[in-house]
Amino acid sequence: MRHRAAFWLITVFAAFCLSVGVGIVLAGPSAQSGVSVLVNRDGVNIRLLPAIGAEVVGFVDAGFTAPANGRSGDGQWIRIDFLGQEGWIGVPVININGDVNSLTVSDPRSIPYGGFESPRAGLTSATSDIFGRLSNSGVRVRSGPGRGYVILANAPRYTIMPLLGRTGSNLWVQVNFEGTLGWVATTNMEFQNGASVLQLPIDGIVAESLPLSQDTQDDYLATLRLFQARLDLAQAPLDEIRAVWTSAALGTTPSCANFPARPSDYNIPNPLLAAFYPTLNPLQEDFNTAMANLRLAINLYIDACSQPGPFITSQPAVLGALDVLNTTTAQFGDVRARLTALLPPPRELGPNDCLFSYLGQFEILPVIPLNSIYRDNTFSVEKVAAGYCFDANAGDNIRVDVVRAQGTILPTLAVSQLDNPSNFLQVTRSFGGTDATTLGPIQITTSGRYLLIINDIDSRSREGVLSGDLAILITNLSVVGPILVLDPTTGIVTANLPNATAAPIGTIPPGSGGATVTPSSGIVCPSLSFTCDQLLNCSEAQACFAAGNFSLDGDGDGQPCSNLCGD
């Protein structure tokens, strides 16, 4: 799977949510809340971000206590000080002492340190008598003192900049880098003229305006396609100059006219480069190196033609040029392969396919029709998460039911809009003891496509091999409210209406994907999106109607498809 690596990013749930809650009144970063947390179980993760699947920065056991100094916008995560750094802990594994609503709303992915009212990152003209010099290259200037904060700029090595503040732990310093107020890890800073970090005020100064931030996704893809287009344009000069030096190697004197075009380098704008530095910087370096080698091979040809006398045909000169071209060809192939892997798949999406893009990565996910059981038995140690798409309309009340037919998976469920995947509408988690997990109801306010993520977030901390065979049912409660029932003997999952006298709307044997089968007839509904004109007979129409496609009953008489089943 070429895009499998991208799929793991949906388990991280980390993105730049760059337009949330401006105008919320937030206190300064050092405000004392009087709220504390008590961990109520062993082996609890402390995470870098307030998100399921985010990087784990440490573990604590039952009895661990800490003052709380912030909460996430959805109220599901509490921020604490952990070994001098910001850490996030989930509400389900803690007891909270105090008024949680008194905590400031924080999220390093979207809110600068200090909040929107008094941001300690943004734009500034302030300077200082204390200066520092960066000891490393490619240092990220962030919107707060932590790796979870948004990257605002990328500063080169040996840059000297004024220092304006520090954290209480002294692990991060506030800097002014070319008018951008941000934070840099202290380990990357060399203090000048004998200055000390202790001379800086804790929490630093307030920015004159909020950080400049924008959605760079479109720019990122456009840059990748630009690299691809420039590579295609440079292929012709590469082929031409190879033909020249190959002819010279065979003893033929090339014609010194119509020299191949010499391609130029491309340097990515700094804001975009900083946002996607780990991916784009190596790509930019290798692309420019390949272009430089191609120019070298062309320049050797031009130099040979400019010399008096016959064209240089000495074997060392020719072999040297061919060596350069062999290296260039390999570099072209490497850069082209990396671009192909990073760009969306070129194939056409089918009616049951959904293209999910996140942080510049892509995955094709299945679309699950409402009111139809979908079976997924592919969970394993290598695949602890999966994503699915579904369509919903404004006013729908969506409920997600998941039953574990087999295996050890303890699923966590999360639903968000497809185009805003880190803004969760609702999250729930299975803690064992039952095979069924329910999420919802979720009131849908905007018509469109939504994302369901199922993830066993603690699978790597449990002994044994992860396995899972799940039956998934996404229901519009305003139409029908089925629940999933597992027959432990046969492994068959049935969706029943809440009314005990109603007939089951469908059963799914293991491995049958998203098809819906009526238990009475065994006839499969080919697709819940089919109209009466697309169905073959009355049995198929009845199977689809029983599975929840009520649009087949146009006249409302309780009988689907009068053209197939009669009046």
Order of alpha helices (4+ residues) and beta strands (2+ residues): alpha-beta-beta-beta-beta-beta-beta-beta-beta-beta-beta-beta-beta-beta-beta-beta-alpha-alpha-alpha-alpha-beta-beta-beta-beta-beta-beta-beta-beta-beta-beta-beta-beta-beta-beta-beta-alpha-alpha
